[in-house]
Amino acid sequence: MKKFSFLLMLLLAFTLVLAACNSDDSSDSDDNSDDDQEQQSDDNNDSEDDADTEEEGEQVLVYARGGDSESLDFGSTTDGESSRVTKQIYESLLDFEKESFELKPGLAHDWDVSDDGLSYTFYLEEGVTFHDGTDFNAEAVKTNFERWSDPEHEYAFTDEGYSYSMYGTMFGGFKGDEGHVIEEINVNGDYEIEFVLKQPLGFFLQNMAMSYFAITSPAALEEHGPAINEKPVGTGPFEFESWTRDESIVLEKNENYWKEGLPKLDRVIFEVIPDNSSRLIALNSGEVDIMDGLNPDDADIVESEDGVELLTRAENNFGYLGFNNEVEPLDDKLVRQAINHAVDRQAIADALYNGYAVPAKTQYHLVT
């Protein structure tokens, strides 16, 4: 196996996201142009005009991104483009506060931890339904965790190439592995579930807030089988509508969402535009409402533009260069150290990321 050492690491300080800002004034001006067009149309098109008016009343968000999702089965994929979508469809037992790793309730409104750290009991929200109309309950939670942990489970779909690497990483392996931390899962009622551990796991609650461990409808797993990655069914604010590979994914508002007053939007469209500059053009032309992956060199320009807002997020990922330390001269530790000291990481951060990155002191993100 090839071994790699870190030559250079940059902690990417911000995710750059642009949002077009629509004002009430622009909505009012659109009414005048619509009136002119209607006067030129045939009177027999009244029904079409009514349909257009209804369509214009919908709140639709178009999100432009650089690539398509790999899968919409969150537990079996780790790519960011997939999680952007699945986060809108599925929910976990717990959640993180905005821009923080502090925990808050999710599908579980409360939880208890035993004094020895070996038992975690979650009290689930009642009256929550999946998008297919079936009930969310403790049995559904157990089915999902058993599916991820047991390669032989009927819904694991391992023969079809499904794997759950994130589960193995966060819970010490899988059923039958010595390091697998979960001893058993007990359903103590329709809306109470207990996880019994073999040994304490300090970040167990944080695991429960990760989007990888959100809950899928067991009925959908039975109905769709391995096709669940293209027919996702969760409890989240938006329901899956359609997926045109390498073009777009369309989500519709969950009219029966359990959180009152949400979601605010009627539809969300994730549109694939691979080139960063092309996405920016689409944003400025009004074709899309939000884009990510802005070229750092364009940040200063767009910040000065009216009608566009630049959103940034604190650092949460790394950029790095690696090398094979099994070949000469890189198999010499002193050579590797010399190269590392010779690289001006700050200069690279300034030149390539326009100040939107900071040199990393370690390969791990230290939260302060």
N, C-alpha and C positions, 0 to 999 in steps of 0.2 A: 504493500500500500504506500502510495506517495505521501510524504509528510510535508506540510506547508507551514511556514513561519510568517508572521506579520512583518512586512517591510514598512508599510505606511498605513496609518489609520486616520481617517477624518470622521469626526462625529458630525453628521449632517445636522446643522442647527435648526433648520426649519423645513417643513414641507410647504411648498409654495402653492397656494390655491387662489384662483381669481374668481370673483363673482361679479356679474353684471348687476348694477343697481337700477331697478325700475321704479320710477316715481309715479305718484298719482297723476301728475300733470301729463305724463306721456299717455296714460290710459285715457284721459279726457280728450286729448288731441286725436286719438285713434277713432273716437266716436264720430268726429266730423268727416274723416275720410271714408268711414264705413257708410255714412249717409249718402255721400256722393255716389258711391258704387251702387248702392241699392236703388237709387233713382234711375240708373242706367239699365238695371236688370228688368226682366220680364215679370209682370205681375203674377204670372202663374208659378213663380218660384217662391211663393210665400212659405211653403213648408220647408224648403231648403234654407231660407233665411232664418227660420225659427231654429233649425238644427245648428246653423252656424253660431247663432247667439248663445245657445246652450253650450257649445263647444268652447266659445270664447270665455265663458264663465268658469271653466275648469281651471284649477290651479295645477299647472304642469311644470315640473322642473326637469331640465335637460342637463345632465352631467357628462362632460366630455373627458375622456381618459385615454391614456396611451395604448392600452392593450385590453384584450378580452379576458374574461374569467376562465379559469381552467375547469372549475366544477362548482356547482351550487350545493354540494354536500359538504358543509363547512368542516366536519370532523375528519374528512379524508383529504383535505388540501390545506396548504399553508401559504398560498400566494395572496398578496395584498389585493389584487384586482378582484379575486373571488370574495374576499371578506368584506369589501366595500358594499357588495350586493347582499350577501347573506346576512349582514348585520341588520338590514332593513326587514328581512323576512323572519328571522329567528330571534329567540331570546334565551338567555341563560338564567339560572337560578338566582344569581347575584349579578351586579353590574358595578362599573367603576364611575366615580364622580367625574365630571367633565374636567379634562386635562389633569387628571390625578389618578393615583392608584388606590385612593381611599374607596372603601366598599360602600355600596348602598343596595337596598332591596331590588330584586328583579322579579322573576316568577315566584321566588320565595320572599314573603314579606317579613319573615323573622327566622332566627336560627339560634341554636344552643350548641355549645362545645363543652364536652366533659372535662373535668379537672385534669385528667391524665392525657388529654389531647387525642384520645383514641376513638371518640364517638362524636359525630356531627349530625345534628337533627335539624332538618329544614321544614318549615311550616309554609305550605304553598298557598298561593292565591286561589280562591274559589271562583267559579263562574267564568273561567277563562276557557276559550275554545280554540282549537286549531282552525286553520283556514278551510279545512274540509268539513267543519261542523262537529267534529268529535271532541270529547272533553280532554282538557289537560288535567292530569292528576299524577299521583305518586307512581302508579304503574308505568305511565309513559316515561317518567324520569328513569326508572329502573331499566326499562327496555333499552333506552338510549345508551346508558352507561355499560350495560352488558354487551351491547352490540359493539362498542369500541374496544372493550377489554377482552373479549373472547373471540379469537379467530374462527372458532367453529360455530358461532352464533348464526342463526338462520338469516339475520339481517346484516351480517358483517360483509358479505359479498366479496370475500377475499379471492374466490376463484375468478371473479371478474376484474381483479386488479386493484381492489380497494385496499388501502392501508391507512393506519391511524397513528402515524409517527408522533404527532403532538401528544396524543394520549400516553403513549409509551414513555415519552420524555418527561411529562409532568407527573405521572403516577408510578414511575419506577418500573415500567414494563407492562406485561399483559398477564392474563389469567394463566396460572401455572408457573410464572417466572418467580424466582426467589425474591427479587426486589419489588414485585408488585405490591403496592402499599395498601390497597383496598382488600380487606378480609371478606366482608359481606355487605350486602345492601338489603335493608329491611323496610318493607312497606308497613307502616304502623297505622294506616288509615288512608282514606282516599286522598287526603291532603297533608300527610306527614310522612317523611322518609328519613331513614337513618343510614349513615355510612359508618361502618366500623373498620378501623384501620389496624394493620399489623403493628405499626409503629408510628409515632408522631410525625407529622409532615407540616412544618411551619407555614407553608404557603398554600395549604389545602383550600382555604376560603378564597384566596386570590385565583386559584385554578377554576373555582366555580363561577367566577365572573368572566372568564375568558370566552370569547365568541366561539372558539373551537368546540366548546362543550355546551352548546345551546341545544334545545330539545326539538326533535322532529316528531311529527305525528306517526305513531305506530301503525295506524291504519294506512297511511300513505306508504310506509315502508313495505307493508304487505301488498298493497295494490300495485305499486310501481316497481318494486324490487330494485335491481341495479340501476334502473333509469331514474332513481331518486335524485341523482346529481343534475338532472335536467328538468325535474318536476318537484321542486322543493315545496314543502308544506310545514309552516311553523305557526307561531302565535303572534308574530310581530306586526308592526303597523302597516306593512304593505304585503300584498299577495302577489305571487308570481303570475305573470300574464303570458309573456312570450320571450323567446331567445332566438335571435338570428345571429349565428356564429360570426365573429369578427366584425359585427356591425352594431348591434344594440341588444339590450335587455330591457324589457318593459315591466314595471311593477304597478299594480293598481292599489288604491286605498282599501284597507281592511275596514269595511263598514261596521264590523262587530268588534273592533278593537277594545280591549278591556280598560284602557286608560282613557278616561272621559276627556273629550275635546281634542283628541289626537287620532290620526295625524292631521296636519293642516293642509297637506297637499292631496290632490286627487290622483296624481300619477307621477311617477319618477321614471325617467328614461336615461339609461347609462349608454352613451354613444361612444364608439371607438373611433378616435382620430389619432393615428400613430405619431404623426409629426407634431412636435411642440409648437412650432410656428403656425402651422395650419390650425391647431386648436385655438391659438390666440386670435387668429383672423376670424374664426367661427364665433368666438366670444364677442369680438368688437362689432361683428355684423348682426348680432342678435340671434344667430342660429342656435347657440347654446347659452345656458345661464351660468354655469360654473365649469371651470376647467382646472385640472391639476397638472403638475409637471411643467411649470413655467421655466423657461431658460433663465438662469440667474442673471444673465446680462440684460434681460428685458425688465427686470424688477423695477429699476429706477424709472424707466420710461412709463410703465403702466401705473406706478404710484402717482404720477403727475396727471394722469388722464381723468377726466370727469366721467362719471357713470360706471367706473370699474373700481372694485375694492380688492386689495391684496390682503389675503389672510395667511398668517404664518402660524406654525405649530412648533412647540419646543422640540429639541432634538430627541430622536427615538430610534435612529438607525446609523449604521456605519458604512463608510466607503473605504476600501482598503486595497492594497496590492499585496500579493503573496508570491512565494517562490518555492520551488522544489528543493528541499535541503538534503536530497539524496544524491545530487550530482555536484561535481566540482565546478567552481570553487565554493558553491553555496553550502556544501556539507561542512564547511569550517565555520564554527560559531563566531570567531573573530571577524571573518569577512562579513557575515550577516550583521553583526553589530556595527561594523564600520559603515556599511551601506545605510543602515538605519540612522546613524548619527549624521550622515552626509546629506540626507534629504531635508529640505526646508519645508516642513509641513504647513507652516503658516503662509508661506508664499503660494503654495498650491491652493490652500483654502481661499486666499484672496483672489488668485487668478482664475480658478475654475468655478468657484462658487460665489464670487462677487461679495464675499463677506458673510454669506449664508451658511457657513460651516465653521467649526472650531477644531483645532487639533486635539485628538484623543490621547489621554494619558494611559488608558487601559482599554482592552477590548470589551469591557463591560460598562454599561451605562450606570453610573452611580447617581442615585436619587438623593438630593439634598433638601 
